[in-house]
């Protein structure tokens, strides 16, 4: 027990020293009303022709993505939607979305929704970057360490702030574990902060405190 405590103290001490030296990045922001309409042009500017969109059934049913999909069509950007993300996205969610990404030669990922679609999208990015590693092998700190595809985060709630963090919280439906994959490479490259995305949300979500309200 004493040796374990010493190990933990040493680990924490080293981590505090290393933390400021990590390659942090700030997402490039598109902000303000209707800022979502500018995203297709941004994607086009980065020579991306095909994207995976990770979302959930609730977002689809509310029609929040309709404008984005039309913009992608107009910009002649192919898109493939994965909408089966659940709360606390599972490894199965990530693997299903990854299959779509690979099958359609996608070059970027759009996360659309709350923290769960964003965590799922980050998991897909991690698997693309580390195809020989499982999600469980990347849990914990700094086990991705390779560039993920361009990640565009579009938050629709004022929840976790996952559009600007290095963490992806994942659950394993087989073992009932829940853990985080933490790596600076998982910080989204771009974030769209469009307050109009909250207009169609249920009242209990609109009442959450945050930048959108």
ABEGO torsion letter per residue (X at the ends): XAAAAAAAAAAAAAAAAAAAABBBBBBBBBBEBGAAAAAAAAAAAAGBABBBBBBBAAAAAAGAAAAAAAAAAAAGBBBBBBAABBBGBBAAAAAAAAAAAAAAGBABBBBBEBAAAAAAAAAAAAAAABAABBAAAABEBGAAGBBBBBBBBBBABABAGAAABABBBBBBAAAGBBBBBBBAAABBABBBBBAAAAAABBAAAAABBEAAX
